Amino acid sequence: MTLSIIIVSYNAAADLARCLDSLHGAPLSIAHDITVVDNASTESGIEGVKSEWPAVQFIQLTENRGFAAGTNTGIRATHSDLLLLLNSDTIVPAGAIDTLVSRLLAHPSAAATGPRLEDSQGRVEISFGPMISPFAELQQKTLGHLYEAGWSPAVSRIERATRQERFVDWVSGACLLVHRADAEAVGLLDERFFMYTEDVDFCASLRSRGRQILYAPAATVTHLRGRSRSTVPGGMNEHYRRSHLAFYEKHHPGWAPLLRFYLRMKGQLPSEAKRRT
């Protein structure tokens, strides 16, 4: 069994260096290789990272095509049995990936798994959940806001939920381990999603083949969140809304017109959606 770690990065050289350092600081027991796909970064720091890690395969894209397309590029450039999709703004503690691999292999019905994600202060991230729908989004966002506000019932509920291994509808693409055979069977990630919801869509495709998604909190990874996002030109709200709308058009077409109307009323309708209406 072999593993390929795929990291997509954009203008996040410092975070990428920290991520690679964490991977090399605690060697994995599974045979593995690392591929970094640089989404046409404009900062100079990426060259220093490349020179520091000569064993890492770097793929330089000529344009920023987004997370899904960058990830697919990395997958196609590797050949291992397992694939770990890993954000550049993560720090991987010793043993985390080996634990994640062991939990996935312990469940033959599972196509993919994800760890417990925490921020740099140890606060847990809601990194799994039910399939996106209007009601599921409302519930999860409300719970997340209450958790951030420190409301004790919400804090207790989230801490309890994120400590329990379970099958879920999706796990975060910030750190997602998947069997290559399953990833290839669904045609990899849908590249219409530039950033956001591509992980939920990918997990939905895996589940559509009768496979399961495992949340495995025995492995914990630090996620600094949003480092590459803040440097994407054009503003992240536009990218988020574009992916959000594309997700509903694909999975909930009946709700898509209402979402489009809502976004138009808020002045947040993506530019190409305006041209279609």
ABEGO torsion letter per residue (X at the ends): XBBBBBBBBBGAAAAAAAAAAAAAABBBABBBBBBBBBBGBABAAAAAAAAABAABBBBBBABBAEAAAAAAAAAAABABABBBBBBAABBBBBGAAAAAAAAAAABAABABBBBBBBBAAGBBBBABEBBBBAAAAAAAAAAAAAAAAGBAAAAAAAAAAAABBBBBABBBAABBBBBAAAAAAAGEBBAABABEGAAAAAAAAAAAAGBBBBBBAABBBBBAEGAAAAABBGEAAAAAAAAAAAAAAAABAAAAAAAAAAAAAAGABBAAAAAAX
